[in-house]
Amino acid sequence: MSDSIIIFGADGYIGWPLAAHLGKRNPDKKIILIDNFATRELVDSVGSFSLVPIKAMEERVAYYEKTMGLNNLKFILADAREPESVDRIFSKYRPESVVHLAQQRSAPFSMIDQEHALYTQFNNLTTNMNILYSIARHAPHAHLLKMGSMGEYGTPGIEIAEGPIEIERNGRKSSVIFPRDGQSWYHLSKIFDTYNLILANRAYGIRATDVMQGVVYGAKIDETRDPWLATRFDFDSIWGTVINKYVVQAVILNKLLIYGKGKQMRGFLSLYDSINCLELLLNNPPPEGKYRVVNQMDDVYNTLELAGKVEKIAQEFDIKVQLEQVRNPRVEKEEHYYAVEHKILPSLGFKKEKTLDEVVREIFQAVIPNKSRAMKVKENIYPTVYWGSPIPLVSDKFPMPKTLMNFSLGTALVENNKKVEEEGTPADLEILARSSQSKTSNLRK
Ligand SMILES: NC(=O)c1ccc[n+]([C@@H]2O[C@H](COP(=O)([O-])OP(=O)(O)OC[C@H]3O[C@@H](n4cnc5c(N)ncnc54)[C@H](O)[C@@H]3O)[C@@H](O)[C@H]2O)c1
């Protein structure tokens, strides 16, 4: 087996810090970064952007290499929906570990209209299936760390188990996976992935960790502190996650928008802890041929409680906020029991790196200097996508980028690869994606 780790989705909020962190901690390993820049394009399609400015991937990698004195990150521009691209990457690198983060990850985005729902499910299911097949063919001993979501469980009203549960019916007992009850097309795609992972484990013996991750908050980790290495920070109502959004609402609106009663509870963890947990799981894979589920979170909060914490820290920055209740755009229970079993990561030595208050302070420090950027699209902070509304086939308001609505299963790729081979590509940049022209321009965004 080789000593490389492949990260699919390496341009993302979690993917880039993970790449920089693993690269620094494993100077002798090659870290292969894959992305098609879908998130940059999709966030742009709803009129938004990363509040913290981010560099193009080639600039990030070059700067990382210069400042760290390392040469172990390699970026490949590829669309993981394309089986041939994924297969080519696996046949070349035969990795020891694979991290799969390359998915459309916004629940509201998936609920915009039918086109966005189809895109989400198609993207998420095909990326996962392609990775599973290529592991089975080229890297059967590799450990796949697949990022799922705690939202797969919904709000079941009993403690969420970490792994299977015992059930009894009509006098017979059995063991089944903990019930899934996703509340958006996005979450449903993650549930499908879970079942596909289980089948791939049974059929091909793929060793996999299915990470049920809580909601992540934070603007940086140590390795992305330098503005040249910053990771994306989404703040609008479609792409932002709740704590990050609250801080932006505090700075821009002097308000915190509470969805409905604000009693909705979820598991949360900081970006520091997300990266630390992933590293810990990579260093402690399940035994060969095993599938395991890991619940990845620090603490459970309700959204009103979180608003109170952000309100308090805002005062340290001389920002006085009001809590404003708004119609809940989601269809979800607004009051419910919520408890999550999470023993595996603590048993591997996981400890929270920073308190919620410390990380929220850091988010204010990242948002305040970028206030004028957010002011430009102030209206994007309010909810725009309502689950229960009659939904069009195609939304006029948020057209899907056409570049992402068509892709090839391989033939165009072969043409493209020939071209790339003839014309050459910059050092440490390989292009496997179908529409190389539009993609390379994206690199410079
Ligand atoms: N951020 C959170 O709070 C959170 C919580 C739970 C789970 N997750 C999951 O963690 C993973 C990473 O999330 P994130 O917040 O970094 O999201 P992100 O959107 O910032 O990153 C995902 C990356 O994958 C890339 N990508 C998407 N489709 C691709 C494709 N077909 N081919 C190649 N690259 C593709 C995107 O361009 C993006 O860079 C996702 O699977 C998400 O569902 C995130």
The ligand as a Gaussian input file, in Angstrom:
#p B3LYP/6-31G(d) Opt

LIG

0 1
 N      -19.964000      22.205000       7.623000
 C      -20.733000      21.511000       8.443000
 O      -21.264000      22.030000       9.445000
 C      -20.968000      20.042000       8.197000
 C      -21.696000      19.311000       9.150000
 C      -21.921000      17.951000       8.936000
 C      -21.434000      17.352000       7.797000
 N      -20.754000      18.096000       6.875000
 C      -20.243000      17.404000       5.682000
 O      -18.840000      17.597000       5.615000
 C      -18.410000      17.613000       4.248000
 C      -17.588000      18.865000       4.000000
 O      -18.382000      19.982000       4.331000
 P      -17.892000      21.465000       4.143000
 O      -18.625000      22.272000       5.135000
 O      -16.415000      21.514000       4.068000
 O      -18.518000      21.767000       2.706000
 P      -17.896000      22.549000       1.451000
 O      -19.012000      22.728000       0.493000
 O      -17.181000      23.769000       1.921000
 O      -16.855000      21.491000       0.894000
 C      -17.184000      20.456000       0.013000
 C      -16.181000      20.476000      -1.115000
 O      -16.481000      19.398000      -2.018000
 C      -16.371000      19.875000      -3.347000
 N      -17.209000      19.046000      -4.220000
 C      -18.547000      18.916000      -4.217000
 N      -18.945000      18.089000      -5.198000
 C      -17.813000      17.671000      -5.831000
 C      -17.564000      16.828000      -6.938000
 N      -18.552000      16.265000      -7.634000
 N      -16.279000      16.601000      -7.310000
 C      -15.249000      17.195000      -6.644000
 N      -15.434000      18.021000      -5.604000
 C      -16.708000      18.272000      -5.204000
 C      -16.819000      21.321000      -3.266000
 O      -16.361000      22.109000      -4.344000
 C      -16.245000      21.758000      -1.920000
 O      -14.971000      22.332000      -2.062000
 C      -19.661000      17.533000       3.402000
 O      -19.856000      16.206000       3.003000
 C      -20.762000      17.944000       4.370000
 O      -21.982000      17.373000       4.008000
 C      -20.506000      19.419000       7.054000

